Amino acid sequence: MPLDQQTFTECKIVKAIANRGHRPSPFPEFDDNLNSHNMNKAYAAISAWPHYHPTPLISLDKLADFCGVAAVYYKDESQRLDLKSFKALGGAYAVANLIASKKAEGIDPASITVTTATDGNHGRSVVWGAQQAGCRAEIYIHEHVSQERADAMAALGAKINRITGNYEASLAACKDDAAAHGWHIVSDTSWAGYREMPLDIMAGYSVMGREAIAQMQGAGPSHCFLPIGVGGLAAGIVAPFWQHMGANLGKMIGVESYMSACFLESIEAQTPSLVDISEETLMAGLSCGEISDLAWQILQPSLSHCLSITDDAIAPLMAGFADGVFGGGAIEAGECSTAGLTALVAAKKDPALWQKLGFGPTSVVLLIGTEGATDPGLYDQLITEGRQK
Ligand SMILES: Cc1ncc(COP(=O)(O)O)c(C=O)c1O
């Protein structure tokens, strides 16, 4: 497949807005949020895990030529700790911290149950963490979570509870049962009075940003596309970049499905706003109707723009990655991993937007490949479809 306009016909942006709350400033070293202390602590712990190694930063040179920029890098999380997504860094780290503190109180891990609502990937990390730590896991999934993702968590020893309704419904059921049974919720989203676990999770994700800075020889990207579900991933990447670059932080751009653009809507309103999800995007990890307030505190002042995209390009771009057409060889990229590329190319096709986003020949772009084939059946089906388009 040649890399030309045809390759990218399906890349479409629905809405693009500038964040009027964005002000370049030094990293604030948040008191009750990500700061140097908790990010360093997460790095020290996670980098000592057996099997830990930094995931690759791949140069998509053909894509960079097509876009007329200096470089496009792709942080490939498909091989992260055998869980096939960046999520391996978060939930498992939070479970490890919880169990360590309970053990210090003399409590037997086997008597502890951790629980979470999930679209699949976060739950897999929590269950994997529970397996390592020797505690039980109860997982809540909504009706659209694929059976393959449920099976992967059950295979790691979790009890799976499938709930009728969407992600918010599964979270409500998880909270009710946790309160009734004294289980520990390990959620990747925060709410009033619940910040410790999601903060640990975001600190775990910050390892990715730290790796990327080292892999880029200390230079931050001029533009970074950040897929957003509840916002933890984006906050976890922005924080180390912001800490490192200060007021010279590059353009951090949020990307969401137009079906669940809760961050974009919140930025438009300049206050966290709920989105009622009536249709599910294929990018399951991005299908969240409410931004985490911890993530909001970091992203609201630091993201320069927000874009929402359609699902149309997912299959052709996954096939393009698998066939190595963007440069950097064959890459296993799952559905969510196409979000940044869709946004980049759709922006390239719109000269006014390209200029507004400040792209030029010296731009260095970072895309986050958040997952590999986390649902192998769907992955194969989409690759086949994508090759036929
Ligand atoms: C593969 C993948 N990409 C991106 C995201 C978005 O991350 P967050 O919900 O922290 O914004 C998720 C969340 O589940 C995911 O599973």
The ligand as a MOL file (V3000), in Angstrom:
LIG
                    3D

  0  0  0     0  0            999 V3000
M  V30 BEGIN CTAB
M  V30 COUNTS 16 16 0 0 0
M  V30 BEGIN ATOM
M  V30 1 C -5.8400 1.2990 24.9140 0
M  V30 2 C -6.2760 2.5260 25.6110 0
M  V30 3 N -5.9260 3.7120 25.1290 0
M  V30 4 C -6.2750 4.8510 25.7620 0
M  V30 5 C -7.0390 4.8410 26.9110 0
M  V30 6 C -7.4170 6.1390 27.5680 0
M  V30 7 O -6.8350 6.2680 28.8360 0
M  V30 8 P -7.5380 7.1350 29.9800 0
M  V30 9 O -8.8560 6.4940 30.2810 0
M  V30 10 O -6.5900 7.1050 31.1180 0
M  V30 11 O -7.7240 8.5000 29.3980 0
M  V30 12 C -7.4310 3.6170 27.4370 0
M  V30 13 C -8.2370 3.5440 28.6520 0
M  V30 14 O -8.7640 2.5110 28.9910 0
M  V30 15 C -7.0500 2.4220 26.7760 0
M  V30 16 O -7.3990 1.2060 27.2480 0
M  V30 END ATOM
M  V30 BEGIN BOND
M  V30 1 1 1 2
M  V30 2 1 2 3
M  V30 3 2 2 15
M  V30 4 2 3 4
M  V30 5 1 4 5
M  V30 6 1 5 6
M  V30 7 2 5 12
M  V30 8 1 6 7
M  V30 9 1 7 8
M  V30 10 2 8 9
M  V30 11 1 8 10
M  V30 12 1 8 11
M  V30 13 1 12 13
M  V30 14 1 12 15
M  V30 15 2 13 14
M  V30 16 1 15 16
M  V30 END BOND
M  V30 END CTAB
M  END
